[in-house]
C-alpha cells in the first residue's frame, strides 16, 4: 500500500479542491524515482495500479456484485481515473496481458451509451464469470459470455451480431467488387483533374514571383511593395505545393487489395472469433475507431463512427439486397456516403 501511495503521489497533487492529475512521468522514470526512495516495484505492478479503480473509491467485489462504491477516501476522482484509462488506450505500454483479459476481449472497446465512458471488465471469482460494467451509471452491466442461465444475450453474442451485420453475402460479392472499382476509378480521375489545376496555378504563381524579383532588381518597385507582394505570393505557393506534395494513396494492385478486403469482410465474424487478443484489438480499432456503445435500455450496441470502407460496402450491400433483381447500376458517385469517403479507398487493417 505504501508503494501504491508513493506511485500515485508522483502522478497526483492534493489541493483544497482534492486530488488532481499533474504532468506524468514515464513508467520507467517512476520506477527509478521510487527506487531512489527505497521503494521497489515492477512494470507489471505499475500497470496493474493504473487500471485499479480502488484508487478512485471503487472496489471490485470478488464474491459477487461487481464494482461497488467504497467508504474509503478516494485518492483520485472517477473522472481522473477514466482519463488515465483513455491515455492507456491511446498509448499502451508495459505489462498488460493477463490470461483473464482474454475472457474480456471487448475491454477498451465497449462504452456506456449513457455517459460515454469505457465499461470496466471484471471477474466474479465465486461464480467464475466475467462481466462488463459502467463505473458511473447504475445498472449498466452485462455478461461477457452467454451462460445457460442467462436471460439476455451476452456482450460477445451482441458483438458477433454486430459483425454479422457488416458481412457481405456471397451472392452479391461480384456486384460490390464491380461497383467499388468504378468508384475508385471515378475518384482517381477527379484527383488527377484537381492536380492538373493546382499545377497550373503553381506555375502561374512561380512566374509572377519571378517577374516580381526582376522588377525589384531593376528598381521599378520599392522595397515595401516588394515585401508585401513577395509575402502574398510566397504564401500561396507554399499552400499549393503542400497540397500537391501531400501523400496520396496510390494503388497499383487495386484488384488484389479489393479482393482481399472483401473476402475478409465476407468472413469477418469467423476471423474475429479465431483471432488472438491483440489481433482482435487491431480489428476493433480498424472497424470501430470510436468504440461501440452499449444501450442498456434496448440491450444493443450502437456505433457513432465506423471504418469508411466498411460503411461504404454496407451501403452498397444494403442497396443491392433491397433491389429485387440485384443488378441495378446505382449512381453511387453522387451519393452522400461516397462523398464522405474522400480518398480512403481501402483500410490497411482489413
N, C-alpha and C positions, 0 to 999 in steps of 0.2 A: 504494500500500500504506500509506503514511503517513496518507493521508486516511481509509482504512478503519479503521485502528487508532484514529485520533482520534475517529471517529464512534462506534465500538463502546465506546471509553473513556467516552463520555458516558452509555452505557447500562449499563456493567458496572463492577464493582469487584472487585479481586483481594484475597482474604484467604487465611488459612492453609488454608482448605478449597478454594481455587481461585477461578475466576471465578463471579460470581453477578449476576443481574439486579437493578438498583436502580430506583427510580421513574423512569419515562421522560419525556422531553420530547416535544413535538410535533415533527414533521419540520421544520417551518418554523423552530422555535426552534433546533434542532440546526444547521441550515444557517447561521443567523445567528451562533451561537456559534463555529462553525468559521471563518466569515468574519472574525470579530473576532480569531481566532488566526492569520489569514493562510492558511487552508486553504479553498479554494473547491470547492464541489460543487453538484450539482443534485438536484432531487426524483427525477429518473429514476434517477440513480446510487444515491441513497439507498434507493430502493425495491428496486433490484437487490441491494444489500448485505443487506437484511433477509431476502431469500429465498435467499441463497447459503449452502449447507451447508459451504462451505470453512472458515468460522469456528468450526464445531463439530468440525473434524477430518475432514471427509468431502469428497472431491473427486469431480468429475464427469469420468469418463474419456471424452473425446470420440472416442477411437479404438475404443471397444467396451467392454462390460462394465458400463457404467453407473456409479453411485456406488461409490467404493472408499474403504476406510479409509486415511487419510494417516498419515505418520510425523512430521508437524509437531505442535507444541503447539497444542491447541485453545484458542481464546480464550473460548469458552463451551461448556457441556455440550450434549449432544444434547437433553436434556430442556428446557433453556432455549430452544434453537432451535425445538423443536416448540411451546413456549409462545408464542413470537413469531409462529409461523405461525397459531396459534389466534387471537391478537389481531388479526392482519391479516385473518383470515377474518371476524371479528365487526365490525371497523371498517376496511374497506379505504379507502385514501386514496393520493393521489399517483399517480405514473405506474405503471400496471400492465399495460396492454395491449401485447402484442407479437404479431407475426404467428405465431410458432411456438407461442404459447399456444393459438391456435385449433385446433391439431393435438392438443391435450391438454385437451379441454373438461371432463373429469372431475376435474381438479385442484381441490382444496378440497372435493371431494365423496367421493372414494374413500378408504377407510380400510383398514388392515390388521386383519383379524379376530383375529390372534394377540395384538397389542399395543394395538390401538385408535388408533394414531397415523395421521395422514394419510400417504398414499403420495405420494412426490415424482415429478413428471414430468420427464423429461429426453430429450434427443435424441442419438442416436448419429450424429455428424457424418459418419463414414466410410460408414455404410450408409444415411444419410438416413432413419432410422426413429425413431419416438417410443415411449417406454416409460413405465411407472409402476413404482416400486419403493419398498419399505419400507426406510428407513434403519436400522432396528433389527433386523429379522428377516432372517436369511439365507435366500435362495431365494424370497422373496416378491416376485415381479415378473411383469409380463405386458405383451404388446404393446398399444400404444394402438389400433392398427388391424390389420385382417386383411391378411396378406400371402400371396402364392402359396405360399411355403414353410412357412407357419405350420402347426404341428401342432395347436395348441389355438385356441379362439375368442379373439378379441381383447377388450380391455376395452370397446370400443364395441359389439361384437356382443353381449356379455353384457348390456350396459345396455339395448340395444334389446329383447332378450328379456324383461328385467325389466319394461320399459314395456308390452310386448305382453300381459303377464300381467294388467295392470290396464285394458286396453282393453275397452270394453263392446261385445258383439256386437249388431249392428243388430236382430236378430230379437227380442231381449228388451228393447230400449231403452224401448218404451212401458210395459212392466210395471215396470221400475225407476223410471221417472219417476212412475208412479202410486203406487208404494209410498213413494217419498220424500215426495210431497205429503202422504200420510197421516201419515207420521212427524212432519213439521214441524208439521202441524196439531195432532197429539197433544201435542207439547212446548209449543206455543204456548198451548194450553188449560191445561196444567199450570202454566206460568209465570204465567198470568193468575190462576189459583186461589191460587197462593202469594203473589202480590202483594196480593190481597184480604185474605188472612190477616195479612200483615205490616202492611197499612194499618190494620186493626182494632187490632192490638197497639199500633201507634204512637199511635193516637187515645186508647186507654186510658191509656197511659203519660203522654201530654201532659195528660190530665185529672187524673191522680194528681199530676203536677208542679204543676198549678195549685192543687189542694187543699192541697198541702204549703206553697206560698208563702202561701196565705191563712191557714192555721193558724199559721204562723210570724209573720205580720203581726199577727194577733190576740193573740199572746202565749200560745197554747195549747201550744207546744212550745219547748224551749230551743234555743240556737244549735248545740250539739254534735249534738243529734238531727237538727236541720235539715240540717246539713252532711253527715252520714252518709247521710241519705235522699236529699238532692239529688244527691250524687255517684253513688249507685246508679242513680237514675232517669235522670240525665243520660247515663251510660254506655250504658244500654240504648237510649235514644232515639237517640243518635248511631250505634250499631251498626245499628239497623233503618233509619234514614234513609240510611245508606251503602248498604245492600242495595237499597233502593228506588230510590236515585238512580244506582245502578251502571249504566253504559252497557250497554244491551241491543241485541241485533241485531234490528232491525225490518225486515222485508222486505215492501215494498208491492208489488213486482213479482216475487213468488216464482216464478211460472210461467216468466217470461222468464229469470230467473237460472238456474233449474234446466235449462232447455233449452240455454242457452249452455254451462254447465259440463259437462253430459252429452255435448254434441256434441264438446267438446274432448277429453273422455276417450275418445270413440269413435275419435279420430284422434291420440291423444297422441304416438304414436311418430313419425308424419309431422311433427307440429308441432315436436317436438324436433330432428329431423334438419334441417329447413328454417330453424331459428331461428339468429340471431346469438349470439355467445358470451355476452353479458350476459343475453340472454333465456333462454338455456339455464341459466345460473346461477340465475336467478329461479325457473325451473321446478324445479331441483334442490332449492332451499330450501323451495319450496312443497310438493312431493311427498314429499321425504325430509329433513325438518329436521335429523335427526341424522346424515345422510350414509348411505352404503352401505358394507358391509364385505365385503372380498374374502377368501373362504375358499380358500386356496391348495390345500389337500388335496383338495377336491372341485371346484375350479375353478368357483366360482359366487359370486354376490352374495347377501348376507344383509341383511335390514333389521331394525332394532330399534325404529324409530319411523317411521310413515308418516302422511301427512295423513289426518285423521279422515274427511273426506268421501270420500277415495279408499278408505279402509278400509271404510267403510260400503257404497259402491257395489260393491266387490269381494265383500263378504259376501252382499249381495242377489243379485248376478250369479251367484256360485258356487252359491247355494241354488236359484235358478231354473233354472240349467243342469242341476243334478242331478235336478230334478224331471222326470219323463218327459213330462208334459203341459205343463209350463212355465207353468201358470196358477194354481197353488195360492195361496191367500191366507194368507201366513205371518204369524204374530203377532210381528213384529219389535219391537213396542213393549216387549215384556218380555224381549228377548234381551240377553245380556251386552254385545255390541258396541254396541248402540244406547244402552245405559245409560251407556257411557263417552263417548258423543258429546256429551252436555251440551247447550249452546246454541250450538253452532258449526255452523249449517246449511250454509253454503256458503263455501268459501275464495275470497278475492279474487284469489288468484294464478292460478286456473284460467281 
